[in-house]
Amino acid sequence: MNTTTGSFTPIPREGNNEKIRRARKGLLYFFAMLIPLSILSYVLVSKQTPMSILLLMWSPALASIFARIMMREGSADISLRFGGRQFLKRLPFILLLPVIIGLIAYGTAWAAGLVDFVAPDTFIKAPPAVIFAGLLLGQMVAGTAIGILTSFGEELGWRGYMLTRLIDARIPAPMLTSGIIWGLWHLPVLFMGLYYSGPNLALSALLFMISCTSMSYIIGRVRMTTGSLWAAVLLHACWNAVIQDVFDAFSQGKNALLWTGESGILVALTLFIAAVLMSLKKMKVRQLY
């Protein structure tokens, strides 16, 4: 993958057919392992088996490891470096993006009276706004650090293997394709009613696909521009810690899942706008391998 500005620079066909063939074969191995492993995980999740969610979130990583073994590939392209100055420059963006998205989407819902702002039960005795601020800061740091355990499993597979192979395989619109696959992978748990299932299941699924595809573009872009998988891991972990454990926790009412959450109207709209705004800026892709 060449370092370039803007869209990916086409590589001359001469001498590149083998790279395309290997990338497509690697994707076949990846999905050949991912699909049955994910189905097993869905079954275990439906039965609320301990550690089933962890297995599901690590299914992409295990599938990517299987593909690498079958293809006799190394791991240099995973880019487990912090990306130097580029990574540090984007670290504030990584940690603040979930907060900004949350304040815009959830803040609008709270201000408009669409969703109730209610502090969850805690041992802290303070006004709800103070509790919110304290938990938000704690989750940005401690929550993100803990969330790496699960987000690393997903990112090792999605952005650490599948996205780069989609690009190398010349799959049309690889960033969009990657996001759609990522969203579809989550839907079975949503249909089970265990993950952001709002009052209208079909609407929840549609809005979740918009949120997930938009978020996938943002995470993928951060990964490509820093050249480091850690950027994607941290953004994913921070999103889960901040949105799910803080903003969702403070959002109550019968319409909470209609307007907020990853299948909520305002979150989907805000993420979509954020992805579109990011896409307007030319992308400088760092050498990944």
PLY file of the C-alpha trace (Angstrom):
ply
format ascii 1.0
element vertex 289
property float x
property float y
property float z
element edge 288
property int vertex1
property int vertex2
end_header
0.00 0.00 0.00
1.60 3.23 -1.10
1.73 6.42 0.90
-0.35 8.94 -0.94
-2.59 11.93 -0.54
-6.28 11.54 -1.16
-7.58 8.33 -2.62
-5.44 5.24 -2.88
-2.94 5.47 -5.74
-3.55 2.73 -8.35
-0.68 0.27 -8.53
0.34 -0.81 -12.05
-1.24 -4.12 -13.00
2.14 -5.54 -14.01
3.50 -7.57 -11.12
0.45 -6.82 -8.97
-1.89 -9.65 -9.98
-0.32 -11.97 -7.41
-0.87 -9.43 -4.63
-4.54 -9.11 -5.59
-4.94 -12.89 -5.75
-3.32 -13.39 -2.35
-5.45 -10.67 -0.76
-8.65 -12.25 -2.08
-7.56 -15.70 -0.97
-6.71 -14.30 2.47
-10.20 -12.80 2.71
-11.71 -16.19 1.87
-9.79 -17.79 4.73
-10.76 -14.90 7.02
-14.49 -15.24 6.38
-14.30 -19.04 6.34
-13.25 -18.87 9.99
-15.15 -15.73 11.01
-18.62 -16.90 9.97
-18.80 -20.22 11.88
-16.98 -18.77 14.87
-19.40 -15.83 14.98
-22.42 -18.14 14.67
-21.14 -20.17 17.62
-20.68 -16.96 19.57
-24.22 -15.78 18.74
-25.62 -19.06 20.06
-23.63 -18.75 23.27
-24.64 -15.10 23.65
-28.32 -16.01 23.24
-27.91 -18.48 26.10
-26.04 -15.82 28.10
-23.06 -18.13 28.47
-20.21 -16.57 30.47
-17.45 -15.06 28.32
-19.60 -15.39 25.18
-19.40 -11.66 24.42
-15.62 -11.79 24.78
-15.48 -14.72 22.35
-17.67 -12.82 19.88
-15.51 -9.72 20.02
-12.36 -11.78 19.56
-13.79 -13.77 16.63
-12.39 -11.30 14.04
-8.94 -11.53 15.62
-8.99 -15.33 15.65
-10.19 -15.35 12.04
-7.36 -13.03 11.00
-4.78 -15.19 12.78
-6.16 -18.26 10.99
-5.93 -16.47 7.64
-2.34 -15.40 8.31
-1.35 -18.95 9.20
-3.00 -20.39 6.10
-1.44 -17.74 3.88
1.92 -17.97 5.67
1.87 -14.24 6.22
3.84 -12.35 8.80
2.45 -9.74 11.16
4.38 -6.64 10.09
1.31 -5.13 8.42
-0.59 -5.10 11.73
1.44 -1.99 12.56
1.50 -2.41 16.32
3.52 0.74 16.69
2.11 3.89 18.19
2.71 5.84 15.02
5.16 8.37 16.47
4.27 12.00 15.99
1.25 11.24 13.80
-0.27 9.09 16.51
0.38 11.64 19.25
-1.10 14.42 17.09
-4.33 12.45 16.76
-4.52 11.25 20.35
-6.63 14.24 21.51
-8.99 13.60 18.58
-9.23 9.91 19.49
-10.13 10.63 23.12
-12.37 13.62 22.48
-14.36 12.46 19.45
-16.73 10.20 21.45
-17.26 13.05 23.94
-18.05 15.54 21.17
-20.41 13.13 19.40
-22.07 12.37 22.72
-22.52 15.99 23.74
-24.05 16.88 20.38
-26.36 13.87 19.98
-27.30 13.17 23.60
-27.13 16.84 24.57
-29.70 17.64 21.88
-31.96 14.84 23.13
-31.69 16.03 26.74
-32.19 19.70 25.90
-35.20 18.99 23.68
-36.82 16.79 26.32
-36.75 13.76 24.02
-34.75 11.77 26.57
-34.47 12.27 30.33
-31.09 13.16 31.85
-30.99 11.02 34.98
-27.93 10.07 37.00
-27.56 6.32 37.64
-27.33 5.05 41.20
-23.79 5.53 42.51
-22.11 5.84 45.88
-21.27 9.45 45.00
-23.58 12.05 46.54
-23.49 15.03 44.21
-25.60 16.82 41.58
-26.17 14.78 38.41
-24.00 17.13 36.32
-21.05 16.66 38.69
-21.46 12.88 38.66
-21.67 12.97 34.86
-18.45 14.99 34.53
-16.60 12.74 36.97
-17.68 9.51 35.30
-16.90 10.96 31.88
-13.32 11.79 32.82
-12.89 8.42 34.50
-14.18 6.50 31.50
-12.04 8.47 29.07
-8.97 7.19 30.89
-9.68 4.07 32.96
-12.62 2.88 30.86
-10.62 3.19 27.66
-7.70 1.29 29.16
-9.96 -1.57 30.25
-11.83 -1.56 26.95
-8.64 -2.30 25.03
-9.08 -5.97 26.02
-12.16 -6.34 23.84
-11.62 -3.64 21.21
-8.22 -5.07 20.36
-9.88 -8.35 19.41
-12.18 -6.62 16.94
-9.63 -4.21 15.51
-6.99 -6.89 14.99
-9.44 -8.51 12.60
-11.42 -5.63 11.10
-8.91 -2.85 10.59
-5.81 -4.97 11.17
-6.62 -7.50 8.47
-9.92 -7.21 6.61
-9.70 -3.53 5.64
-6.17 -3.73 4.26
-7.00 -6.92 2.34
-10.14 -5.33 0.89
-7.92 -2.53 -0.40
-5.26 -4.88 -1.77
-7.93 -7.08 -3.36
-9.29 -4.04 -5.23
-12.73 -4.43 -3.72
-14.83 -1.36 -4.69
-15.22 1.25 -1.92
-13.22 -0.75 0.66
-13.88 1.66 3.54
-17.64 1.55 2.91
-17.62 -2.21 2.36
-15.70 -2.70 5.59
-18.24 -0.65 7.53
-21.22 -2.51 6.09
-19.67 -5.88 7.00
-18.90 -4.61 10.51
-22.48 -3.44 10.95
-24.03 -6.66 9.64
-21.83 -8.66 12.02
-23.46 -6.86 14.98
-27.08 -7.25 13.82
-27.79 -10.77 15.16
-27.22 -9.55 18.74
-29.44 -6.55 18.04
-32.19 -8.81 16.68
-31.93 -10.89 19.86
-32.89 -7.77 21.78
-29.60 -7.77 23.64
-27.96 -4.75 21.99
-29.54 -1.35 21.25
-32.92 -2.74 20.20
-35.33 0.19 20.14
-39.15 0.21 19.95
-39.06 -0.49 16.19
-36.62 -3.29 15.41
-36.40 -2.57 11.67
-35.72 1.12 12.31
-33.15 0.24 14.97
-31.33 -2.02 12.52
-31.30 0.65 9.81
-30.07 3.38 12.13
-27.48 1.07 13.66
-26.11 0.28 10.18
-25.74 4.01 9.53
-23.98 4.52 12.87
-21.72 1.51 12.47
-20.76 2.23 8.86
-20.02 5.87 9.69
-17.99 4.93 12.77
-16.12 2.31 10.77
-15.08 4.97 8.27
-13.83 7.22 11.07
-11.89 4.41 12.78
-10.53 3.17 9.45
-9.36 6.63 8.50
-7.58 7.09 11.83
-5.89 3.72 11.38
-4.77 4.54 7.82
-3.54 8.05 8.51
-1.53 7.10 11.60
-0.25 3.80 10.22
-0.93 2.30 13.65
-3.55 -0.22 14.69
-3.37 1.19 18.21
-5.12 4.35 17.04
-8.10 2.26 15.93
-8.03 0.19 19.13
-8.03 3.25 21.38
-10.78 5.04 19.46
-12.96 1.91 19.55
-12.29 1.40 23.27
-12.90 5.06 24.11
-16.16 5.09 22.15
-17.49 2.08 24.06
-16.37 3.45 27.42
-17.73 6.96 26.93
-20.92 6.37 24.94
-22.09 3.10 26.43
-20.97 3.56 30.04
-21.62 7.28 30.46
-23.99 8.86 27.93
-26.24 5.80 27.69
-26.26 5.42 31.46
-27.57 8.98 31.90
-30.26 8.63 29.23
-33.60 7.36 30.49
-37.19 7.29 29.27
-39.32 5.20 26.95
-37.86 6.87 23.84
-34.21 6.70 24.92
-33.32 3.99 22.40
-35.23 5.77 19.65
-33.22 8.98 19.87
-29.95 7.94 21.50
-27.66 4.93 21.62
-25.94 3.44 18.60
-29.34 2.69 17.03
-30.74 6.11 17.92
-31.73 8.76 15.38
-29.54 11.54 16.76
-26.42 9.39 17.19
-26.74 7.96 13.67
-27.21 11.43 12.21
-24.31 12.94 14.14
-21.93 10.11 13.23
-22.96 10.29 9.58
-22.27 14.03 9.46
-18.92 13.52 11.20
-17.91 10.87 8.65
-18.95 13.08 5.73
-16.99 16.04 7.10
-13.90 13.87 7.54
-14.23 12.53 4.00
-14.04 16.09 2.61
-10.44 16.37 3.74
-7.78 14.65 1.65
-6.37 11.60 3.39
-2.63 11.12 3.78
-2.13 7.38 4.10
0.95 6.32 6.02
2.98 3.33 4.91
1.52 0.32 6.71
3.71 -2.47 5.40
0 1
1 2
2 3
3 4
4 5
5 6
6 7
7 8
8 9
9 10
10 11
11 12
12 13
13 14
14 15
15 16
16 17
17 18
18 19
19 20
20 21
21 22
22 23
23 24
24 25
25 26
26 27
27 28
28 29
29 30
30 31
31 32
32 33
33 34
34 35
35 36
36 37
37 38
38 39
39 40
40 41
41 42
42 43
43 44
44 45
45 46
46 47
47 48
48 49
49 50
50 51
51 52
52 53
53 54
54 55
55 56
56 57
57 58
58 59
59 60
60 61
61 62
62 63
63 64
64 65
65 66
66 67
67 68
68 69
69 70
70 71
71 72
72 73
73 74
74 75
75 76
76 77
77 78
78 79
79 80
80 81
81 82
82 83
83 84
84 85
85 86
86 87
87 88
88 89
89 90
90 91
91 92
92 93
93 94
94 95
95 96
96 97
97 98
98 99
99 100
100 101
101 102
102 103
103 104
104 105
105 106
106 107
107 108
108 109
109 110
110 111
111 112
112 113
113 114
114 115
115 116
116 117
117 118
118 119
119 120
120 121
121 122
122 123
123 124
124 125
125 126
126 127
127 128
128 129
129 130
130 131
131 132
132 133
133 134
134 135
135 136
136 137
137 138
138 139
139 140
140 141
141 142
142 143
143 144
144 145
145 146
146 147
147 148
148 149
149 150
150 151
151 152
152 153
153 154
154 155
155 156
156 157
157 158
158 159
159 160
160 161
161 162
162 163
163 164
164 165
165 166
166 167
167 168
168 169
169 170
170 171
171 172
172 173
173 174
174 175
175 176
176 177
177 178
178 179
179 180
180 181
181 182
182 183
183 184
184 185
185 186
186 187
187 188
188 189
189 190
190 191
191 192
192 193
193 194
194 195
195 196
196 197
197 198
198 199
199 200
200 201
201 202
202 203
203 204
204 205
205 206
206 207
207 208
208 209
209 210
210 211
211 212
212 213
213 214
214 215
215 216
216 217
217 218
218 219
219 220
220 221
221 222
222 223
223 224
224 225
225 226
226 227
227 228
228 229
229 230
230 231
231 232
232 233
233 234
234 235
235 236
236 237
237 238
238 239
239 240
240 241
241 242
242 243
243 244
244 245
245 246
246 247
247 248
248 249
249 250
250 251
251 252
252 253
253 254
254 255
255 256
256 257
257 258
258 259
259 260
260 261
261 262
262 263
263 264
264 265
265 266
266 267
267 268
268 269
269 270
270 271
271 272
272 273
273 274
274 275
275 276
276 277
277 278
278 279
279 280
280 281
281 282
282 283
283 284
284 285
285 286
286 287
287 288
